[in-house]
Amino acid sequence: MHFLITNDDGISAPGLKALGEAVLRRGHRLTVCAPAAQQSAASQHLTIDRPLLAHRYVWEGADAWALEGTPADCVRIGLQLAEEPADFVLSGINNGLNAGSAVYYSGTFSAAREAAMAHCRAMAVSIDVGATGEMLEALGEQAVRLAERLVNRPFPKAAVLNLNVPALPPDKLKKVMPAPLSDAFYQDGYERRESPRGQVYFWLEGGQKMEPHRPGTDLALLADGYPTLSIVTGFRDEPDWLQAGDWAEE
């Protein structure tokens, strides 16, 4: 198989390195195209107002590029730079969970979604903060093995797999659970401040406060020590709520 990997933490991030090493250990071909700098919470932003500079990056056994752009840019450019079509795109390993409503903000998840919109099999891979090298290595291996099993399965249009894992030693992890995304939203706010010159500015509050999450959803299972795998679909031809017709004007 030929893998394209990217992330939103930047090309020098330990999680990306662990993921790429797992691809190579499994005997696959690897292309890397990742942001030259940190791009967390970039969502699916595309750069349209300036050229995208691409720099060769030293990565033994892989064709690697650092792109001065967003994670979604990296997928688009990476697919173009690759010498042959990618069989699977992996985005991660992100330093921090990308579960529940975090997928709407995450550059890691959105890079995988950009790949899915280019008709590639794609998976976002994330681990909770505080992961050790051993945890990253184990998750990289797990993600590549999962991709090997799923590459020839039929996927819904623009569907993205989303793998999240607690930061626990590999022998302490429970089995991977399929799970729907939590529908709990963030409730954090902004602290208003004023500079000595009277300029008003705002800092995002820390703590990432959230609404309670429902039992059985990804965030609830992760809190109980379960890795979770979700499939996030992009399109449905006839959504049930539209079929009902009660939204239409008379």
QUIKA-V383338 format. One record per helix or strand of 3 or more residues. SS is the DSSP state (alpha for helix, beta for strand). FROM is the first residue (numbers start at 1). TO is the last residue. If there is no record, write none. Layout:
# QUIKA-V383338
((SS | FROM | TO) (SS | FROM | TO))
This chain:
# QUIKA-V383338
((beta | 2 | 6) (alpha | 14 | 25) (beta | 29 | 35) (beta | 54 | 56) (beta | 63 | 67) (alpha | 71 | 81) (beta | 88 | 95) (alpha | 100 | 104) (alpha | 107 | 117) (beta | 121 | 127) (alpha | 133 | 150) (beta | 160 | 165) (alpha | 170 | 172) (beta | 190 | 194) (beta | 200 | 204) (alpha | 218 | 223) (beta | 228 | 232) (alpha | 240 | 243))
